[in-house]
Amino acid sequence: MPPVKLDALDLMILEMLEKDGRLSYQELANHAGVSRVTVHERIRRLTQRGVIEGFRARLNPAALGYRVTAVVGLMAVQGAAAYRTIEDLKNIPEVEEVHVVTGRYDYLVKIRARDNQDLERILLTKIDQVYGFQRAETMVVLSSPVERGGLTIGRVARDLQENREEKAAD
C-alpha cells in the first residue's frame, strides 16, 4: 500500500490537530484560511484513508496512580500458532504495546502497573501464562525523557521536504 499523498493544507490541519485535537472545524478553517466545509471534507478524507486513526485524550498514567512502566523482552514459540501469543497479549489490559521484533526477543511488550507488586502480579499471572511463553526479561523504566506517542506530523513534513529536495537534485 503506497503512502498517502498530503498537500500543504492536509499537513497544516494535521499539525493543528496534533497540538490540540479539540479544535473545532471553524477554528481550523480560520487558521488555515479556508471554509469550514473544506476542513470537514479534508478530515473526513484523512480519516477514511487511515491517516487519522482517531481522536482521544492523552492520559497521564502517574497522575492516575500507574507509576511503574516496564518493557518485557519476551521469547515465545514460533511458527503458525504465534498469532495465539499475540491474541493472549492483546487481552491483557495492562499491556499498552506489543512489538514483534528481530533479534534476541520475539516480542517487546510495554506494561503499565501501579507499583512493583502490581508489576510482579502482571508478570506472574498474565505475561508468563501467554501461549507459547518460553522466557522473558523485564526492564523497569526509570524515566521517559522522550515519549512522543507516535509519529509526528513535523517529522512527516520534514521527510516530504527532504524527499522533494533529493528528487530535485537528481
Secondary structure, 3 states (H helix, E strand, C coil): CCCCCCCHHHHHHHHHHHHCCCCCHHHHHHHHCCCHHHHHHHHHHHHHCCCCCCCCCCCCCHHHCCCEEEEEEEEECCCCCHHHHHHHHHCCCCEEEEEECCCCCCEEEEEEECCHHHHHHHHHHCHHHCCCEEEEEEEECCCCCCCCCCCCHHHHHHHHHHHHHHHHHC
